[in-house]
Each structure stands twice: as structure tokens, then as C-alpha cells.
Amino acid sequence: MTRLLTPHIATITELREPHKVLERAGGKPVAILKNSAVVAYLVPEAAVDTGAHRVATREEVMAYIDASRGRVQPVLDYLKDK
């Protein structure tokens, strides 16, 4: 069974009136189901993060790589031999 990424669901048939689906979900994303399988997610504009994003600096990226090196090094060593 597929794990849903939201507690709100609707069927394809209910999408005939999308405003009602969005009102019922209270501004949260809605999983759209067809024959009990997820076919899409409907994400209202209110649920999208519109905060300011910035690009990481080279120093920040290198610091992250150095911090994660101990965790990923065994995998890198294993893949080196393949």
C-alpha cells in the first residue's frame, strides 16, 4: 500500500468541484485517488512556502560535505571497488 503524504484525500469524482475539496482540506495538500491509488497531489497556493531562498556559499557546501564525510565514507569506499 502506498504511503500518503497528507491526511486529506479526495477522489477524481470529487474534483468536479475543486473549491469544495480545498475548503474541506483547510488549505493543506490533498491526495487525489483513483481506484484507491494515488494519482496526484493538489497543493493550494497557501500551502506553498514563499519564503526567501538563498544560494549556499561554497564554504557552506564544503562544510556540509566535510561534516557528512564520516557517515558516507564507508559507502564511497565500497563503491570504489565496483
Secondary structure, 3 states (H helix, E strand, C coil): CCCCCCCCEEECHHHHCHHHHHHHHCCCCEEEEECCEEEEEECCHHHCCCCCCCCCCHHHHHHHHHHHHHHHHHHHHHHHCC
